[in-house]
């Protein structure tokens, strides 16, 4: 079986491009204790969200589609992403957080990333 070298190169270039975008966004975003950072990470199949206090270097709340209650959920990936947003909003509220800084981590604010933000807003989290 022949390995397509261009395919690997394209994957490496895409990853490098995302890392550049992520660094560019992170230059302007920092999570303080009174307004921590809501980081959204997306893979091909799952969505992950964390509320991070950058001063202390601690994760205050987290949610993902890999949790048991969301794994069994039917529907498309966008609906699951919105549910992740609602979960992270509820957990942040329980931790005493009402305002966050949204960090899209180099992803476009579109589709599943926007759905997480909408779900967090539905739960009462200010972005």
C-alpha positions in Angstrom: 0.0 0.0 0.0 1.4 3.4 -1.0 1.3 6.2 1.5 0.4 9.5 0.1 3.1 11.9 1.4 1.1 14.9 0.4 -1.7 13.9 2.6 0.5 13.8 5.6 2.1 17.2 4.6 -1.4 18.7 4.3 -2.3 17.4 7.8 0.8 18.9 9.2 0.2 22.2 7.5 -3.4 22.4 8.7 -2.3 21.7 12.3 0.4 24.3 12.1 -2.1 26.8 10.7 -4.5 26.1 13.6 -1.7 26.5 16.1 -0.8 29.9 14.5 -4.5 31.0 14.7 -4.7 29.8 18.3 -1.6 31.8 19.3 -3.0 34.9 17.6 -6.3 34.7 19.5 -4.6 33.9 22.8 -2.4 37.0 22.7 -5.5 39.1 23.4 -7.4 36.7 25.8 -6.5 36.0 29.4 -8.7 34.5 32.1 -8.8 36.3 35.5 -10.5 35.0 38.6 -13.4 37.4 38.2 -13.8 36.6 34.5 -12.1 33.3 33.5 -11.5 31.9 30.0 -14.0 29.5 28.4 -11.9 27.4 26.1 -13.7 25.4 23.4 -11.8 22.5 21.8 -13.3 20.6 18.9 -12.2 17.3 17.3 -13.9 15.5 14.4 -16.3 13.7 16.7 -16.3 15.5 20.1 -16.5 18.9 21.7 -14.7 19.9 25.0 -15.2 23.0 27.0 -13.3 24.2 30.0 -13.5 27.3 32.2 -9.9 28.2 33.2 -8.5 30.7 35.7 -5.1 31.6 34.0 -3.8 33.4 37.1 -4.0 30.3 39.3 -3.6 27.9 36.4 -6.7 25.9 37.4 -9.7 24.4 35.6 -12.8 25.6 37.4 -15.4 23.7 35.3 -15.5 21.3 32.4 -17.9 19.5 30.1 -17.6 17.3 27.0 -19.5 15.1 24.7 -17.6 12.1 26.1 -19.6 12.2 29.3 -22.0 9.4 29.8 -25.2 11.5 29.7 -24.2 13.0 26.3 -22.8 9.9 24.8 -26.2 8.3 24.6 -27.9 11.5 23.4 -29.4 11.2 19.9 -29.1 14.0 17.4 -26.4 15.6 15.3 -23.0 16.9 16.6 -24.3 20.5 16.7 -27.1 19.6 19.1 -24.6 17.8 21.3 -22.3 20.9 21.2 -25.1 23.1 22.4 -25.8 20.7 25.2 -22.1 20.9 26.2 -22.5 24.7 26.3 -25.5 24.4 28.6 -23.7 21.9 30.8 -20.6 24.2 31.1 -22.9 27.1 31.8 -24.6 25.3 34.6 -21.3 24.1 36.1 -19.8 27.5 35.9 -22.8 29.0 37.7 -22.4 26.4 40.4 -18.8 27.4 40.8 -19.9 31.1 41.2 -18.9 32.3 37.8 -21.3 34.6 35.8 -19.0 36.1 33.2 -16.3 34.5 31.0 -14.0 35.4 28.1 -14.7 33.1 25.1 -11.7 31.4 23.6 -12.4 29.7 20.3 -8.9 28.3 20.2 -8.2 29.0 16.6 -11.5 27.6 15.3 -14.0 29.7 13.3 -16.8 31.1 15.3 -19.2 29.0 13.3 -21.2 25.7 13.6 -20.4 23.7 16.6 -18.2 26.3 18.3 -21.0 28.9 18.0 -23.4 26.2 19.3 -21.3 25.8 22.5 -21.4 29.6 23.0 -25.2 29.7 22.5 -25.7 26.9 24.9 -23.6 28.7 27.5 -25.6 31.9 27.0 -28.9 29.9 27.4 -27.6 28.6 30.8 -27.1 32.3 31.9 -23.4 32.6 31.4 -22.3 36.0 30.1 -19.8 35.9 27.2 
